[in-house]
Amino acid sequence: MRVLNWTTGHFLENGIENPRLDAEVLLARSLRTNRLGLYLEYDKPLEKEELTEYKKLIKRRIKREPLQYIVGYQEFWSLKFKVDRGVLIPRPETEILVEEALKVFPQDKPWSKTINILEIGTGSGAVAVTLAKELQGVFIIATDISDRALHIARENAKNHGVERHITFLKGDLLRPVRRRIEFFDLVISNPPYIPGADFQRLEPEVRDIEPRIALDGGKEGLRFYRQILPQAGKHLAKGGWLMLEVGKGQYQEVSKLMEYTGDFLPPSTVKDLSGIERVVSAQKKDKE
């Protein structure tokens, strides 16, 4: 289709990172098909209404609205999650957080008790929903300070059939579970970690469109780690784990903060596909 070639060039001129892919996804949405469907009917002319809708989507993308917000979803762990401007778009690197959590609770052996998990700052619910689908006998509490995020997360949990396994609570960090002492087998979080000074260097899609409350980690990007770490240990059951996603170059400081609490064994880190130390994990000490 000539319209695809034109759109690709237009996106390229306007600094869109994946111009051909975005053009195909938006055209497929306008035609109520998928990208494969575009090429199965490559020579089919667009109807007037289809072209009008496509032009509207192109304008939104040129204004640097993320593709995921335009189409209304993002894939994570091969699952489709609803997203809009009220939630952070789930990133591929966050799948590492899920991978590490699943290693702690291998499903090739039976568990004699319920696995209790707390996710702090659930956003779209991608991590909580994925864990609920992957783990047998799990109970998850997922917190967020945003009403809109909690609404989206509940929708995603329902869409994936795991709403009975997740309780969503509004509140700041661990405050909604302050009475659940030594209750959780895992506390997991991908908190905001972008340093305030770095915002102007971000892509417009992130800087101007995604919710800053889900990104801004304060001056050094460590604000929320400093709030979570002193409290997390008391909510973990014997042998429980704490797992945190971190930004580039932050793993050393976060590891030190973990060690300073005195609640954890020496932390370990896992790199993402770009070689960045992305997840910091530590097991609660047995103080008995």
N, C-alpha and C positions, 0 to 999 in steps of 0.2 A: 504493500500500500504506500502510495506517495505520501499520504498524510503522516505515516510513521517516520519516514525519512525527514520530512519537514520539521516534525515535532522534535526529533532527536537533535537536529541542527539548532533549533531554537533553544532547547534546553542547554545545549553545549555552550552557546553564546552567552547564556545567563548564569553559567557557573554551576549548573546542576551536576552532581557527582556521577550519577549513573544514567546518562540521558536516554539511551536506548531502552534500558530496562524500565525506567519510569514511564516512557512513552507507551511501551507495550502494556504495562499494567493498567494505566489509565484508559487506554483505548479498549482493552478487554472489559474493564468495568463499564464503560459506556455502552458496549455491545452485549452486556450480560453474558459474557463467555469467559474463557481463560486464555492464557497466552498461547497455548497450543491451538485453541480454536481460531485465533487470528490467522494462523498460517494454513489451516485447513480450508479457510474461505478467504484466501489472500486477495483475490481480485474482486470480491464483493464490494460494491459501492456503499457508502454510508448513507443512511436515511437522514433527512434534515434534522429530525429530533436527536438522533445519535450524534451528529456533528455538533449541534448546539451544546449538548451535555459535555462532549469531549472538550470543547473550547473552554467551558467553565472550569473543568478540572485542570486544564493546562494553566489557566490564569492563577489558580490557587497554588499550583506547584511553582510557578514563576515567582510568586510572592514568598517562596521558600517555606511554605507549609509542608511539613513532612509527609511523604507518600503514605505512611501508615495512618495518619490522621485522615487523609483524604479518602482512602479506601475503607477505613474503620477497623482495621485489624493488624496484628503482627503475629507471625509464627514464632513459637518458642517451644523447644523440645518436641518439634513436629506437631504441636498443637496450635490451634488458632485462638488468639486472645483478642477480645474487643478492646480497642483503645480510642481515646479522644484527648482533647487538650487538657483534661483534668488529671491525666496520669502520664508518668514517664513511659516511653516506649521501651519494652524489654529488649535488652542487648544480648547478643550471642555469648559474650563472655560470662554473663550471669548463669549460663547453663553449667559452668564449672562449679558454682556454688551448689547447685542441685546434685551434680556428680559426686562431690565430696560428701554431701549429706547421705546419699544412698550407700556410700561405702561403709558408713557407720552402722547402717541397718540392713545388712545383706538379706535378701529375701529367699535365699536358698536354705534357710533354717527357720524353724518355727519360733515365734516370739511368745513368751508366756504372759506378757502383759501389754497393755496399750502403750504405743509410742506417743509420748506427749511432746509436741513441738510448738515453739513460739517463733513467729516471724514478725520482726519489727519493721514497720514501714512497708506494708504489702503492695501499695500502688495498685497495679492492674490485677494483682493476685497471682501472677504467673508462677512464682516460686511455690507458694502455698498450694495452689491447684495441682501443679506438677507433682509435688511430693505426695499429695493426697491420692493421686492416681497411681503412683508407683509403689506406695507402701501399703501393706496390709495392716489392719488394726491400728490405724493412726488417728490421733485427735490433734487438731491444729488450732491454735489461736493466732489470728493475724490482726495486727493493729495498724492503724494509720490515723493521722491527724486530720485528714481531708474527707469530708462527707462524700464528695464526688468520687474520689478514689475508692472508697468503701462500696459505693453503689456499683461501680464498674466491676470491682473484684467479686461482689456477690453474683452479678450477672455471669461472670466467667465461671465461677464455681458451679452455678446451676447449669450452664451450657455444657459443662463437662461431667455432670452427674456426681459431683463430690460435695455438694452443699451440706450434707449431713455430717461430714467429717471436719468441717471448718467453721469456727465461730469468729466472726469479724467484730472487732471492738474499736470504737473511736477513742483516741487519746494519744498523748505524747509519749513516744518510746515505750518504756516498760510500765508507765503509770497505770494502765488498765489492768495489769496483773500483779499489782504490788502486794496482794494478799496471798498469792500462790508461791509460797516459799518452798524451795527444793522440790519443785513440781515437774519441771521440764527435762526431757532427755536431750533436747537440742534447742538452743537459741540461735537463730539464723537471721542475718540482715544484710541488705545492700543499702546502706544509708547514704545520704547526700555526701559527696566527698570532693567536689570540685572547689579548689581555692577561689575565693572571691576575685582575686587579681587576674585569674585566668579566663574570666567570662568573656572579655572582649575578643579573645583569640578563638572562641568557639565558632563553629559553623552557625549561620543565621537560624537554621532549623532548630538547633538546640538552644542557642542564646536567646532568641526572641519568641519562640513558640512553645517549647516544652515548659512545664511548670517549674519555675525556679526553686520553689520550695522543695522539690524532689532532687535538686542538683547541688545547691549551694551549701558547701560544708564549712563556711566561715573562712576566716583569713588564711589559714593553712590547710583547710580541707579536713581538719581533724575534730571539729566541734562535736560531732555526734558520737564519735568513738570515745571521747573523753566523758561523755554523759552515759553511754551504754556500759562501758567496761567496769566502772566501780559497782554497778548494780547487778550485772548479769550473773555473777557467781552465786549469789544467794537464791536465785530462782532456778538454778540447775540442780537436778537430782544427783545422787551419788553416781559418778562415772559419766555425767552429762558432758555435752560438747557445746562449745561456742564457735560459730563460723561466721566470718565477716568478709564481704567483698571490699576491696580497697582500690584506690586510684594508683596511678603510676608513681613509683618511688615512695609510697606511703607505708609499705609493709614493715619496714624497720621500726618506725615510730609506733605503729599500731602494736607490733609485737612487744615493744618495750612497755607500752601502756598495759598490755595483758599481764606481763611479768610483774609490774609494779603492784598490781592488785593483791598478789600473793595467793590468788584463788586457783591458779591454773598450772598445769605442767608446761614445760617449754613448748611454745607454739611452733607450728610448721606452716609452710607456705606452698602454694601451687601456682604455676605460671599459666597464663593463657597462651593462645596460639601465636601471639606476637612476642612472646618471651617476657611479658610483664608479670611480676608477682601479683596475682589477682585475688587470691583467697588466703586468709590467715585463719588457722584453726587451732584450738587448744582444748584439751580435756580438763575437766575440773579435778583438782587434787582430792585424794582421799585423806582427809584430816583426822580420821578416827584412828 
